Amino acid sequence: MSFVSAIKRGSSIPQRILARRTYSSALTREEINATKTEASAGLDTWKKVSLYVTIPLCLVFGVIATKEEMEHIHHTNEHPPELVPYKFMNVHTKDFPWGNGKHTLFFNPVFNPLSK
């Protein structure tokens, strides 16, 4: 015997009430309207947070990151990294199918110098 059937047998509540789903229909109209009002207030709060806090912070941090990256690029152009010719560098058995075949897909002449 299942738990539900045991409860239905031992219950003094009529079967028609037990068979009815009482999830959202148990709320009165006033409770539903109060819930909608509260949800609307919460929605307005998060809209304001998104518009007036999150977007400006993303813009500020984007400007800061761009400024630091530009300083890094300027420094790298003035002092390029030295090529240390390790024996495992630039070892490939056939050419790449793009460009002249010697450059990888994300080749950058400043950061990835070719060995002579």
C-alpha positions as CSV (number, residue, x, y, z in Angstrom):
1,M,0.0,0.0,0.0
2,S,1.4,3.4,-0.9
3,F,1.7,6.3,1.3
4,V,-0.9,8.4,-0.6
5,S,-3.5,5.6,-0.5
6,A,-2.9,5.1,3.3
7,I,-3.5,8.8,3.9
8,K,-6.6,8.8,1.7
9,R,-8.1,5.9,3.6
10,G,-7.3,7.2,7.1
11,S,-8.3,10.8,6.3
12,S,-11.6,12.3,7.3
13,I,-11.4,14.8,4.4
14,P,-13.7,14.0,1.5
15,Q,-12.2,12.4,-1.6
16,R,-13.2,15.3,-3.9
17,I,-11.2,17.8,-1.8
18,L,-8.1,15.5,-1.7
19,A,-8.2,15.0,-5.5
20,R,-8.2,18.7,-6.2
21,R,-4.8,20.4,-6.7
22,T,-4.4,23.1,-4.2
23,Y,-1.2,24.8,-5.3
24,S,-1.9,28.1,-7.0
25,S,-5.7,27.9,-6.6
26,A,-5.4,28.0,-2.8
27,L,-4.6,31.8,-3.0
28,T,-7.3,34.4,-2.8
29,R,-7.6,37.2,-5.3
30,E,-6.2,39.6,-2.8
31,E,-3.2,37.4,-2.2
32,I,-2.6,37.0,-5.9
33,N,-2.7,40.8,-6.4
34,A,-0.4,41.4,-3.5
35,T,2.1,38.9,-4.9
36,K,1.9,40.6,-8.3
37,T,2.5,44.0,-6.7
38,E,5.5,42.7,-4.7
39,A,7.0,41.0,-7.8
40,S,6.5,44.3,-9.8
41,A,8.4,46.2,-7.1
42,G,11.2,43.7,-7.2
43,L,11.4,43.9,-11.0
44,D,11.6,47.7,-10.9
45,T,14.4,47.5,-8.3
46,W,16.5,45.1,-10.5
47,K,15.8,47.2,-13.6
48,K,17.2,50.2,-11.8
49,V,20.2,48.3,-10.5
50,S,21.0,47.0,-14.0
51,L,20.6,50.4,-15.7
52,Y,22.2,52.7,-13.1
53,V,24.8,50.5,-11.5
54,T,25.9,47.6,-13.7
55,I,26.1,49.3,-17.1
56,P,28.1,52.3,-15.8
57,L,30.5,50.0,-13.9
58,C,31.1,47.9,-17.0
59,L,31.9,51.1,-18.9
60,V,34.3,52.4,-16.2
61,F,36.1,49.0,-16.0
62,G,36.2,48.8,-19.8
63,V,37.9,52.3,-19.9
64,I,40.4,51.2,-17.2
65,A,41.2,47.9,-18.9
66,T,41.7,49.7,-22.3
67,K,44.0,52.3,-20.8
68,E,46.2,49.6,-19.2
69,E,46.2,47.5,-22.4
70,M,47.3,50.5,-24.4
71,E,50.2,51.2,-21.9
72,H,51.2,47.5,-22.2
73,I,51.2,47.6,-26.0
74,H,53.2,50.9,-26.0
75,H,55.8,49.3,-23.6
76,T,56.0,46.1,-25.8
77,N,56.6,48.2,-28.9
78,E,59.4,50.0,-27.2
79,H,61.0,46.9,-25.6
80,P,60.1,43.8,-27.7
81,P,60.7,40.4,-26.2
82,E,63.9,38.7,-27.1
83,L,63.8,35.5,-29.1
84,V,65.3,32.6,-27.2
85,P,65.9,29.9,-29.8
86,Y,64.8,26.7,-28.0
87,K,65.0,23.6,-30.1
88,F,61.3,22.8,-29.7
89,M,60.2,26.2,-31.2
90,N,59.0,26.5,-34.7
91,V,59.1,22.7,-35.4
92,H,56.5,21.6,-37.8
93,T,56.7,19.0,-40.6
94,K,54.4,20.7,-43.1
95,D,53.3,24.2,-43.8
96,F,50.1,25.7,-42.5
97,P,47.3,26.0,-45.1
98,W,47.1,29.8,-44.7
99,G,49.4,32.7,-45.4
100,N,53.0,31.8,-46.2
101,G,52.7,28.5,-44.2
102,K,55.2,29.5,-41.5
103,H,52.9,31.5,-39.3
104,T,50.3,29.9,-36.9
105,L,46.7,31.0,-37.0
106,F,47.2,33.5,-34.2
107,F,50.6,34.7,-35.2
108,N,51.6,38.1,-33.8
109,P,55.0,39.5,-35.1
110,V,55.5,41.4,-31.8
111,F,55.0,38.6,-29.4
112,N,55.8,35.6,-31.7
113,P,59.0,36.3,-33.6
114,L,60.2,33.8,-36.1
115,S,63.5,32.2,-35.7
116,K,66.0,33.0,-38.4
